[in-house]
Amino acid sequence: FVHERFANDSSLKRLQGWWGHDKQSRFQMKSEFVPIPGVEGWQLSNPPIFSLLPLRASLEIFRDAGMESLRLKSKSLTGYLEFLLSKKAGVQVLTPKDPEARGCQLSLNIAGGREVFKKLTEQGVVCDWREPDVIRVSPVPLYNTYSDVFRFAELLS
């Protein structure tokens, strides 16, 4: 609870968190905290408790799949994506080449990146845009396939 007379007072000291940062500029990763107007701006970096309930079922899925198997597939899927992208002109992979130094995502610098991101989104690809010119793509081992990775690389063409 935040009393309404304090909700929009940005001069007050507060614990500043991800969930309270302005949604439009959150991913720009600037050092300045820009609070969401009202009580939402007082949120910290933890999701609401009821939003966490579905995670219990997902954790059981991860347990059943096994982290070792998921990591092996992650390395393989991401390596396959990196291999396919190495053949694409104008695509620079910014993420470390060493599979032990990365997760399942690759950060890509692509000429005309924002337009490419828009067209990928229109084609049903879920990826992430980071200012000023980076597309992040993550072949997630739990539900992405080698066909998905191949399709992504073809869409870049």
Backbone hydrogen bonds in HBPLUS format (Angstrom, degrees):
<---DONOR---> <-ACCEPTOR-->    atom                        ^
c    i                          cat <-CA-CA->   ^        H-A-AA   ^      H-
h    n   atom  resd res      DA  || num        DHA   H-A  angle D-A-AA Bond
n    s   type  num  typ     dist DA aas  dist angle  dist       angle   num
A0006-PHE N   A0003-HIS O   2.90 MM   3  5.60 156.8  1.96 122.7 129.9     1
A0007-ALA N   A0003-HIS O   3.17 MM   4  6.26 133.1  2.40 144.9 157.2     2
A0009-ASP N   A0006-PHE O   3.09 MM   3  5.19 167.2  2.11 113.6 117.4     3
A0012-LEU N   A0009-ASP O   3.43 MM   3  6.06 166.6  2.45 113.9 117.3     4
A0020-GLY N   A0017-GLY O   2.96 MM   3  5.39 141.8  2.11 110.8 122.1     5
A0021-HIS N   A0018-TRP O   3.20 MM   3  5.40 159.1  2.24 106.9 113.2     6
A0019-TRP N   A0044-LEU O   3.06 MM  25  5.57 139.6  2.22 132.8 141.0     7
A0036-ILE N   A0020-GLY O   2.87 MM  16  5.78 148.1  1.98 159.0 159.6     8
A0022-ASP N   A0034-VAL O   2.59 MM  12  5.50 154.6  1.65 172.8 177.0     9
A0025-SER N   A0022-ASP O   3.28 MM   3  5.71 139.3  2.46 107.2 116.9    10
A0026-ARG N   A0022-ASP O   2.96 MM   4  5.73 117.4  2.36 148.7 165.5    11
A0028-GLN N   A0025-SER O   3.06 MM   3  5.42 160.9  2.10 114.6 120.4    12
A0041-GLY N   A0038-GLY O   3.14 MM   3  5.86 148.5  2.24 117.8 124.5    13
A0042-TRP N   A0039-VAL O   2.98 MM   3  5.55 165.6  2.00 119.9 124.1    14
A0043-GLN N   A0040-GLU O   3.14 MM   3  5.63 167.5  2.15 118.8 120.5    15
A0051-SER N   A0048-PRO O   2.95 MM   3  5.38 134.9  2.16 109.6 122.4    16
A0052-LEU N   A0049-ILE O   3.00 MM   3  5.20 145.6  2.12 102.7 113.4    17
A0055-LEU N   A0052-LEU O   2.93 MM   3  5.37 140.9  2.09 112.4 124.4    18
A0056-ARG N   A0053-LEU O   3.16 MM   3  5.85 153.0  2.24 118.1 123.9    19
A0058-SER N   A0054-PRO O   3.38 MM   4  6.76 159.1  2.42 145.3 151.2    20
A0059-LEU N   A0055-LEU O   2.80 MM   4  6.02 152.0  1.87 153.6 160.8    21
A0060-GLU N   A0056-ARG O   3.20 MM   4  6.51 145.1  2.33 142.4 151.1    22
A0061-ILE N   A0057-ALA O   3.16 MM   4  6.54 147.0  2.27 143.3 152.0    23
A0062-PHE N   A0058-SER O   2.98 MM   4  6.34 159.5  2.03 152.1 156.9    24
A0063-ARG N   A0059-LEU O   2.91 MM   4  6.11 156.1  1.96 143.4 150.3    25
A0064-ASP N   A0060-GLU O   2.93 MM   4  6.13 159.6  1.98 146.4 151.3    26
A0065-ALA N   A0061-ILE O   2.96 MM   4  6.17 156.0  2.02 150.6 157.1    27
A0066-GLY N   A0062-PHE O   2.92 MM   4  6.02 151.8  2.00 147.6 155.4    28
A0070-LEU N   A0066-GLY O   3.03 MM   4  6.28 161.4  2.06 153.1 159.0    29
A0071-ARG N   A0067-MET O   2.85 MM   4  5.97 155.1  1.91 147.0 153.3    30
A0072-LEU N   A0068-GLU O   3.04 MM   4  6.26 156.7  2.10 145.4 151.6    31
A0073-LYS N   A0069-SER O   3.02 MM   4  6.27 163.6  2.05 150.3 154.4    32
A0074-SER N   A0070-LEU O   2.80 MM   4  5.93 149.4  1.89 142.7 152.5    33
A0075-LYS N   A0071-ARG O   2.95 MM   4  6.18 163.7  1.98 152.5 154.6    34
A0076-SER N   A0072-LEU O   3.09 MM   4  6.30 158.9  2.13 144.7 150.9    35
A0077-LEU N   A0073-LYS O   2.76 MM   4  5.92 173.5  1.77 159.7 161.0    36
A0078-THR N   A0074-SER O   2.94 MM   4  5.94 169.0  1.95 152.2 155.9    37
A0079-GLY N   A0075-LYS O   2.88 MM   4  5.82 150.4  1.97 137.8 146.9    38
A0080-TYR N   A0076-SER O   2.87 MM   4  6.05 152.0  1.94 145.7 153.4    39
A0081-LEU N   A0077-LEU O   2.92 MM   4  6.23 158.6  1.96 149.4 155.1    40
A0082-GLU N   A0078-THR O   2.88 MM   4  6.10 161.0  1.91 147.3 152.8    41
A0083-PHE N   A0079-GLY O   2.89 MM   4  6.10 154.9  1.95 145.8 152.6    42
A0084-LEU N   A0080-TYR O   2.94 MM   4  6.24 163.5  1.97 153.3 157.0    43
A0085-LEU N   A0081-LEU O   2.89 MM   4  6.10 158.0  1.93 154.0 160.4    44
A0086-SER N   A0082-GLU O   2.96 MM   4  6.10 135.6  2.16 141.7 153.1    45
A0086-SER N   A0083-PHE O   3.22 MM   3  5.20 130.4  2.49  94.2 107.2    46
A0087-LYS N   A0084-LEU O   3.32 MM   3  5.73 157.1  2.37 106.4 112.8    47
A0088-LYS N   A0085-LEU O   2.99 MM   3  5.15 165.8  2.01 111.3 115.6    48
A0092-GLN N   A0109-ASN O   2.89 MM  17  5.05 166.3  1.91 150.9 155.0    49
A0109-ASN N   A0092-GLN O   2.81 MM  17  5.05 165.4  1.83 151.8 156.9    50
A0094-LEU N   A0107-SER O   2.75 MM  13  5.32 170.3  1.76 162.3 164.4    51
A0101-ALA N   A0098-ASP O   2.86 MM   3  5.35 158.4  1.90 117.8 125.2    52
A0106-LEU N   A0137-VAL O   2.82 MM  31  5.49 158.6  1.86 158.9 164.0    53
A0137-VAL N   A0106-LEU O   2.98 MM  31  5.49 163.3  2.01 153.9 157.1    54
A0108-LEU N   A0135-ILE O   2.70 MM  27  5.11 165.9  1.72 151.7 156.8    55
A0135-ILE N   A0108-LEU O   2.91 MM  27  5.11 163.1  1.94 149.3 153.2    56
A0113-GLY N   A0110-ILE O   2.95 MM   3  4.91 116.6  2.36 149.5 138.4    57
A0115-GLU N   A0112-GLY O   3.08 MM   3  5.64 119.1  2.47 116.2 129.7    58
A0116-VAL N   A0112-GLY O   3.01 MM   4  6.21 160.1  2.05 154.0 160.1    59
A0117-PHE N   A0113-GLY O   2.79 MM   4  5.98 163.1  1.82 156.6 160.9    60
A0118-LYS N   A0114-ARG O   2.99 MM   4  6.23 158.3  2.04 144.3 149.9    61
A0119-LYS N   A0115-GLU O   2.97 MM   4  6.24 160.2  2.01 150.1 154.9    62
A0120-LEU N   A0116-VAL O   2.85 MM   4  6.10 156.9  1.91 154.5 161.3    63
A0121-THR N   A0117-PHE O   2.95 MM   4  6.17 161.8  1.99 152.2 156.9    64
A0122-GLU N   A0118-LYS O   3.00 MM   4  6.28 154.0  2.07 145.8 153.0    65
A0123-GLN N   A0119-LYS O   3.12 MM   4  6.34 131.9  2.36 136.9 148.9    66
A0123-GLN N   A0120-LEU O   3.01 MM   3  5.07 132.6  2.24  97.0 110.5    67
A0125-VAL N   A0120-LEU O   3.01 MM   5  5.31 160.0  2.05 149.4 143.2    68
A0124-GLY N   A0121-THR O   2.98 MM   3  5.16 160.5  2.02 111.1 114.5    69
A0128-ASP N   A0136-ARG O   2.92 MM   8  4.93 160.9  1.96 148.4 152.9    70
A0136-ARG N   A0128-ASP O   2.72 MM   8  4.93 167.5  1.73 149.4 154.0    71
A0130-ARG N   A0134-VAL O   2.80 MM   4  5.06 162.3  1.83 157.4 159.0    72
A0134-VAL N   A0130-ARG O   2.94 MM   4  5.06 164.6  1.97 165.0 163.9    73
A0143-TYR N   A0140-VAL O   3.27 MM   3  6.04 141.9  2.42 118.9 126.5    74
A0144-ASN N   A0140-VAL O   2.77 MM   4  5.31 156.0  1.83 173.7 174.0    75
A0149-VAL N   A0145-THR O   3.18 MM   4  6.57 154.7  2.25 144.9 150.8    76
A0150-PHE N   A0146-TYR O   2.95 MM   4  6.19 160.1  1.99 147.9 153.3    77
A0151-ARG N   A0147-SER O   2.84 MM   4  6.02 161.1  1.88 148.8 154.2    78
A0152-PHE N   A0148-ASP O   2.95 MM   4  6.20 157.8  2.00 147.8 153.5    79
A0153-ALA N   A0149-VAL O   3.07 MM   4  6.37 165.8  2.09 152.1 155.0    80
A0154-GLU N   A0150-PHE O   2.92 MM   4  6.21 153.7  1.99 150.7 158.6    81
A0155-LEU N   A0151-ARG O   2.86 MM   4  6.12 152.8  1.93 151.7 159.2    82
A0156-LEU N   A0152-PHE O   3.12 MM   4  6.48 141.1  2.28 147.2 157.5    83
A0157-SER N   A0154-GLU O   2.98 MM   3  5.27 140.6  2.14 103.1 114.6    84
